[in-house]
Amino acid sequence: MPTTGLRLLHVHAHPDDESSKGAATTARYVAEGVEVVVATCTGGERGSVLNEKMDRPEVWANIAEIRRAEMDAAREILGIEQVWLGYVDSGFPEGDPLPPLPEGCFGLMDPAEASKPLVALIRRFQPQVMTTYDETGGYPHPDHIMCHLISMEAYRQAADPDLWPELGAPWQVSKLYYQMGFHRTRIAALDAAMHEHGLESPYTERLAQWEGVEFQNRVTTYVRCGEYFEVRDDALRAHATQIDPDGPWFNVPLEIQVKTWPSEDYQLVHSTVETSLPEDDLFEGLREEPLKASAHDTGDDFEI
């Protein structure tokens, strides 16, 4: 497939995050000929085995190697390049009071220094668009929060000719986005659609207990990618230690998802190019020819 000259960089905390956050967007752009790289900050060494079918001693004993193999499988499914930034998983601290983070883990790094591998990648790959997590990390995992911090540092540092000249020529990323896929408005719409079809929703209890800020009002960009939800799910299933194929991730039928909310959603944080909000394309303002609005319209009556 001929490439478009467009390049997209996703920055994620752990292997499996690239498949649970924005994977259908990735698959859509790969199909269009966009070059996509995923930067994975840690190896998930201190992560849990979340699929009880994989909860076995030999899995726990080899979790780092297994998660790397899972990442390789997901990478092949998504058709991307993937780069390990080389930091060590912090684990998710639990308890009251919370225990200290392990010495040397990603969550304890100095963001200004920890950003260097990402700066080097940005300068090598030269993406026009980069995505990462918001200031909350999407949820308060220390690795997700640090992923946000190093992404913001690297976005700034990569463009500064006076910083790290040994890492390559400076590069200004044109557009920086936050992942906003798990906002309440989307989940509530899917929940309602499940009930309308007489099906049990996996979101009812979660919605009843929802606390905190509603991020819907921060979404600027709705990337229509419903036809790639199946690819997303295949990539998710590749992370067998983290995703139960019979679990709630897959309880909403694809046809309901595509009809109800056929996009993955983002917040545009910085842009050096002119764009009109709301957008339906991360590369709005960067294409030589505007993308036809109907090219990926799989939810005719989808409304925000």
C-alpha positions in Angstrom: 0.0 0.0 0.0 1.4 3.5 -0.9 2.1 5.6 2.2 0.5 9.0 2.6 3.6 10.7 4.2 1.6 11.1 7.4 3.0 9.7 10.6 1.2 9.0 13.9 2.8 8.3 17.3 0.9 6.9 20.2 2.6 6.9 23.7 1.3 4.3 26.1 2.3 3.2 29.6 2.0 -0.6 29.3 1.7 -3.4 26.7 -2.1 -3.8 26.1 -2.8 0.0 26.5 -2.3 0.4 22.7 -5.1 -2.1 22.2 -7.6 -0.9 24.8 -7.1 2.8 23.9 -7.4 4.0 20.3 -6.7 0.7 18.5 -9.5 1.1 16.0 -8.2 4.6 15.2 -4.8 3.0 14.6 -6.2 0.3 12.4 -8.1 2.9 10.3 -5.0 5.0 9.7 -2.8 2.0 8.9 -5.4 1.0 6.3 -5.1 4.5 4.8 -1.4 4.2 4.5 -0.4 6.3 7.6 2.7 5.1 9.3 1.9 4.4 13.0 4.4 3.8 15.8 3.5 2.9 19.4 5.9 3.8 22.1 5.5 1.6 25.2 7.0 3.1 28.3 7.2 -0.1 30.5 7.1 -3.8 30.0 4.2 -4.4 32.4 6.5 -6.4 34.7 4.5 -5.6 37.8 1.1 -5.9 36.2 -1.5 -8.4 37.4 -2.8 -11.4 35.5 -6.4 -10.2 34.9 -7.6 -13.2 32.9 -8.3 -16.0 35.4 -7.8 -18.5 32.6 -4.1 -17.4 32.6 -3.7 -17.2 36.4 -1.1 -20.0 36.7 2.2 -20.1 38.5 4.2 -20.5 35.3 2.5 -17.4 33.8 3.4 -15.3 36.9 7.0 -16.6 36.8 7.4 -15.4 33.2 5.1 -12.4 33.1 7.6 -10.0 31.5 8.4 -12.4 28.6 4.8 -13.3 28.1 3.7 -9.7 27.9 6.4 -9.0 25.3 5.1 -11.9 23.2 1.6 -10.6 23.6 2.7 -7.2 22.4 4.4 -8.7 19.4 1.1 -10.4 18.5 -0.9 -7.2 18.9 1.6 -5.3 16.9 1.2 -7.7 14.0 -2.6 -7.5 14.1 -2.5 -3.7 14.1 0.2 -3.4 11.5 2.3 -1.0 13.4 5.9 -0.5 14.5 6.3 -0.7 18.3 9.2 0.7 20.4 10.0 -0.1 24.1 11.2 3.0 26.0 12.8 0.7 28.6 11.3 1.8 31.9 10.2 -0.6 34.7 6.6 -0.9 35.6 5.7 0.7 39.0 2.8 -1.6 39.8 -0.5 -0.2 41.1 -0.2 0.7 44.8 -3.1 -0.3 47.0 -3.9 0.1 50.7 -4.4 2.8 53.2 -2.0 4.3 53.5 -0.6 3.6 50.1 2.8 1.8 50.1 5.8 3.6 48.5 6.5 2.9 44.9 9.4 0.4 44.2 12.8 2.0 43.9 13.9 2.6 40.3 10.4 2.3 38.8 8.9 4.5 36.1 6.6 6.4 38.4 9.6 7.8 40.4 11.6 9.0 37.4 12.3 12.7 36.8 10.0 13.5 33.8 12.5 15.9 32.3 15.2 13.2 32.2 12.9 10.2 31.5 11.6 11.9 28.4 14.9 11.5 26.5 14.1 8.1 24.8 10.9 9.6 23.6 12.6 12.7 22.4 15.0 10.5 20.4 12.0 8.6 18.9 10.2 11.8 18.0 13.2 13.1 16.2 13.8 9.9 14.4 10.2 9.1 13.4 9.1 12.8 12.9 5.4 12.3 13.5 3.0 15.1 12.6 0.5 13.8 15.2 1.1 12.4 18.7 -1.4 11.0 21.3 -1.0 10.4 25.0 -3.0 10.5 28.2 -4.5 13.5 30.0 -3.1 14.8 33.3 -5.0 12.2 35.3 -3.5 9.3 33.3 -7.0 8.2 32.4 -7.0 6.6 35.8 -4.6 7.2 38.7 -2.0 4.5 37.9 1.5 6.1 38.5 2.8 4.8 35.2 -0.1 6.4 33.3 0.5 9.7 35.1 4.2 9.6 34.3 3.4 8.7 30.7 1.5 11.9 30.5 4.4 13.9 32.1 7.1 12.5 29.8 4.9 13.0 26.8 4.4 16.6 27.5 8.1 17.1 28.2 9.1 15.2 25.0 6.7 17.2 22.9 8.4 20.4 24.1 11.9 19.1 24.2 11.9 17.5 20.8 11.3 20.8 19.1 14.0 22.7 21.1 17.3 22.9 19.1 19.2 23.6 22.3 18.2 20.4 24.1 19.8 17.0 23.6 21.5 17.7 20.2 23.0 14.3 20.4 19.5 12.8 20.0 19.0 14.2 16.5 17.7 17.3 14.7 14.8 19.1 16.4 11.3 18.1 15.3 8.0 20.0 16.0 5.0 17.7 16.4 2.2 19.5 14.7 -0.7 18.2 16.8 -0.9 16.7 20.3 -3.9 14.9 21.5 -5.1 13.3 24.7 -6.9 9.9 24.6 -10.6 10.5 25.8 -12.2 7.1 25.0 -13.7 6.3 28.4 -15.9 9.4 29.0 -19.2 8.9 30.7 -21.4 10.1 27.8 -20.1 7.3 25.5 -20.5 4.7 28.2 -24.0 5.9 29.0 -25.0 5.8 25.3 -23.8 2.2 25.0 -25.6 1.2 28.3 -28.8 2.7 27.0 -28.5 0.9 23.7 -28.0 -2.5 25.4 -31.1 -2.0 27.5 -33.1 -1.0 24.4 -32.1 -4.3 22.8 -33.2 -6.2 25.9 -29.6 -7.1 26.8 -27.7 -6.9 30.1 -25.3 -4.1 30.1 -21.7 -4.4 31.5 -21.8 -0.7 32.3 -24.8 -0.3 34.6 -23.0 -0.7 37.9 -20.1 1.4 36.7 -22.4 4.2 35.8 -24.2 4.1 39.1 -20.9 4.5 40.9 -19.3 7.0 38.5 -17.5 9.8 40.3 -15.3 12.6 39.2 -15.1 14.9 36.2 -17.1 14.2 33.0 -14.6 14.5 30.2 -17.1 14.7 27.4 -16.9 18.5 27.4 -13.2 18.2 26.6 -13.6 16.0 23.5 -12.7 17.9 20.3 -12.1 15.1 17.8 -14.3 12.1 17.0 -12.4 9.6 14.7 -15.0 7.4 13.0 -13.5 3.9 13.0 -16.4 1.5 13.6 -15.4 -0.7 10.8 -12.2 -1.4 12.6 -13.7 -2.3 16.0 -13.2 -6.0 15.2 -9.4 -5.4 14.6 -9.3 -3.6 17.9 -10.9 -6.6 19.6 -8.5 -9.0 18.0 -5.6 -6.9 19.2 -7.1 -6.9 22.7 -7.4 -10.7 22.7 -3.7 -10.9 21.9 -3.0 -9.7 25.4 -4.3 -12.9 27.0 -2.9 -12.2 30.5 -4.9 -9.0 30.6 -8.1 -9.6 28.7 -10.6 -12.4 29.3 -12.1 -13.2 25.9 -15.3 -14.0 27.6 -15.2 -10.9 29.8 -17.1 -7.6 29.8 -14.8 -6.0 27.2 -16.7 -8.0 24.6 -20.2 -8.0 26.0 -21.6 -5.2 23.8 -22.2 -6.6 20.3 -20.2 -4.9 17.6 -23.3 -3.9 15.6 -24.6 -2.0 18.7 -21.2 -0.3 19.2 -21.0 0.7 15.6 -24.6 2.1 15.5 -24.4 3.8 18.8 -20.9 5.3 19.0 -18.7 4.6 15.9 -15.8 6.8 16.9 -12.8 6.9 19.2 -12.5 10.3 20.9 -9.7 12.7 21.6 -8.9 16.1 23.0 -6.7 18.4 20.8 -4.3 20.0 23.2 -1.7 21.7 21.0 -1.7 22.5 17.3 0.6 24.4 15.0 -1.9 24.2 12.1 -5.3 25.7 11.6 -8.2 23.4 12.2 -11.9 23.7 12.8 -13.5 22.0 15.9 -15.0 19.6 16.3 -12.8 17.4 14.1 -13.3 13.9 12.7 -9.6 13.4 11.7 -6.4 13.6 13.7 -4.7 14.9 10.6 -7.2 17.7 10.0 -5.2 20.6 8.6 -2.2 18.4 7.6 -3.5 16.6 4.5 -2.8 17.9 1.0 -6.4 17.1 0.2 -9.2 17.0 2.8 -10.5 13.6 3.7 -14.0 12.9 2.3 -16.5 12.9 5.2 -18.2 9.7 4.0 -15.1 7.6 3.8 -15.5 5.9 7.1 -19.1 6.8 8.0 -20.4 3.6 9.5 -23.0 5.2 11.9 -25.3 7.2 9.8 -27.4 8.6 12.6 -24.6 9.0 15.1 -24.9 12.2 17.0 -22.8 13.8 19.7 
